[in-house]
Amino acid sequence: MTSRIAVIIALFLAGFGCAWVVQGWRLEARISAMTAAQRLRDAQAAQAYADAERKNRERLQAAQAAADQAVATAQARADAANRKTLEITHELAQVTTGRPCLGAAARSLLEQSPAFGHRPGLRLPQAAASPAATAAAATPDPSHSQPQPVSTDRDLANWITQASALYETCRARIDGLREWADGVDKK
């Protein structure tokens, strides 16, 4: 009987040992599968990160290219406006007479407009020492003891030309910003 118990115990231990080995193989296979799955997820995450970096780099390059194009376009428009302003200023000297056309009261009212209030020092042009302007400035005004400044047609024409050039430069810059934003949004 003892030998029978010994055989049963031996068989039990052998079965337990075999089960232990088989369970070890199963767990080892699961661990290997989980490790392989984790490596695959790591590789996918690394690829996704590399793709995101590439896309960000492409978007940044596109934004820089759009900015360069917008700046070049705005500068070209500003240069064209400045050239046209110089041409017009030269031609205005030939078609204006220098006669006074805007007196002190009108100048004072115009200089109270909002555009002048935002830029200290922005004033309407005063007449140069032309004979007509000097005569008009020397004409006494009953409400003032000293001669008041006047602006001639030439002064005003030049001032309008310069203001329109400034406007065109500003408009070109704003259009450049719009073009840049449109170029970035399309990418």
For each residue, the residues with C-beta under 8 A, 3 or more apart:
1: 4 5
2: 5 6
3: 6 7
4: 1 7 8
5: 1 2 8 9
6: 2 3 9 10
7: 3 4 10 11
8: 4 5 11 12
9: 5 6 12 13
10: 6 7 13 14
11: 7 8 14 15
12: 8 9 15 16
13: 9 10 16 17
14: 10 11 17 18
15: 11 12 18 19
16: 12 13 19 20
17: 13 14 20 21
18: 14 15 21 22
19: 15 16 22 23
20: 16 17 23 24
21: 17 18 24 25
22: 18 19 25 26
23: 19 20 26 27
24: 20 21 27 28
25: 21 22 28 29
26: 22 23 29 30
27: 23 24 30 31
28: 24 25 31 32
29: 25 26 32 33
30: 26 27 33 34
31: 27 28 34 35
32: 28 29 35 36
33: 29 30 36 37
34: 30 31 37 38
35: 31 32 38 39
36: 32 33 39 40
37: 33 34 40 41
38: 34 35 41 42
39: 35 36 42 43
40: 36 37 43 44
41: 37 38 44 45
42: 38 39 45 46
43: 39 40 46 47
44: 40 41 47 48
45: 41 42 48 49
46: 42 43 49 50
47: 43 44 50 51
48: 44 45 51 52
49: 45 46 52 53
50: 46 47 53 54
51: 47 48 54 55
52: 48 49 55 56
53: 49 50 56 57
54: 50 51 57 58
55: 51 52 58 59
56: 52 53 59 60
57: 53 54 60 61
58: 54 55 61 62 187
59: 55 56 62 63 184 187
60: 56 57 63 64
61: 57 58 64 65
62: 58 59 65 66 183 184 187
63: 59 60 66 67 180 183 184 187
64: 60 61 67 68
65: 61 62 68 69 183
66: 62 63 69 70 179 180 182 183 184
67: 63 64 70 71 180
68: 64 65 71 72
69: 65 66 72 73 179 180 183
70: 66 67 73 74 176 177 179 180 183
71: 67 68 74 75 176
72: 68 69 75 76
73: 69 70 76 77 172 175 176 179
74: 70 71 77 78 172 173 175 176
75: 71 72 78 79 172
76: 72 73 79 80
77: 73 74 80 81 168 169 172 175
78: 74 75 81 82 168 169 172 173
79: 75 76 82 83
80: 76 77 83 84
81: 77 78 84 85 165 168 169 172
82: 78 79 85 86 165 169
83: 79 80 86 87
84: 80 81 87 88 165
85: 81 82 88 89 161 162 164 165
86: 82 83 89 90
87: 83 84 90 91
88: 84 85 91 92 161
89: 85 86 92 93 158 161 162
90: 86 87 93 94
91: 87 88 94 95
92: 88 89 95 96 154 157 158 161
93: 89 90 96 154
94: 90 91
95: 91 92
96: 92 93 152 153 154 157
97: 132 152 153 154
98: 127 128 130 131 132 133 152 153 154
99: 132 152 153
100: 103 127 132 133 136 137 150 151 152
101: 150 151 152 153 156
102: 106 107 110 124 150 151 152 155 156
103: 100 106 107 136 148 150
104: 107 108 141 144 148 149 150
105: 108 109
106: 102 103 109 110
107: 102 103 104 110 111 124 149 150 151
108: 104 105 111 112
109: 105 106 112 113
110: 102 106 107 113 116 124
111: 107 108 116 123 124
112: 108 109 116 117
113: 109 110 116 117
114: 117 118
115: 118 119 122
116: 110 111 112 113 119 122 123
117: 112 113 114
118: 114 115 122
119: 115 116 122
120:
121:
122: 115 116 118 119
123: 111 116 126
124: 102 107 110 111 151 155 156 159
125: 151 155 156 158 159
126: 123 149 150 151 155
127: 98 100 130 133 134 136 137 149 150 151 152 155
128: 98 133 152 155
129: 133 134
130: 98 127 133 134 152 154
131: 98 134 135
132: 97 98 99 100 135 136 152
133: 98 100 127 128 129 130 136 137 150 152
134: 127 129 130 131 137 138
135: 131 132 138 139
136: 100 103 127 132 133 139 150
137: 100 127 133 134 147 148 149 150
138: 134 135 147
139: 135 136 147
140: 144 147
141: 104 144 147 148
142:
143:
144: 104 140 141 147 148
145:
146:
147: 137 138 139 140 141 144
148: 103 104 137 141 144
149: 104 107 126 127 137
150: 100 101 102 103 104 107 126 127 133 136 137
151: 100 101 102 107 124 125 126 127 155 156 159
152: 96 97 98 99 100 101 102 127 128 130 132 133 155 156
153: 96 97 98 99 101 156 157
154: 92 93 96 97 98 130 157 158
155: 102 124 125 126 127 128 151 152 158 159
156: 101 102 124 125 151 152 153 159 160
157: 92 96 153 154 160 161
158: 89 92 125 154 155 161 162
159: 124 125 151 155 156 162 163
160: 156 157 163 164
161: 85 88 89 92 157 158 164 165
162: 85 89 158 159 165 166
163: 159 160 166 167
164: 85 160 161 167 168
165: 81 82 84 85 161 162 168 169
166: 162 163 169 170
167: 163 164 170 171
168: 77 78 81 164 165 171 172
169: 77 78 81 82 165 166 172 173
170: 166 167 173 174
171: 167 168 174 175
172: 73 74 75 77 78 81 168 169 175 176
173: 74 78 169 170 176 177
174: 170 171 177 178
175: 73 74 77 171 172 178 179
176: 70 71 73 74 172 173 179 180
177: 70 173 174 180 181
178: 174 175 181 182
179: 66 69 70 73 175 176 182 183
180: 63 66 67 69 70 176 177 183 184
181: 177 178 184 185
182: 66 178 179 185 186
183: 62 63 65 66 69 70 179 180 186 187
184: 59 62 63 66 180 181 187
185: 181 182
186: 182 183
187: 58 59 62 63 183 184
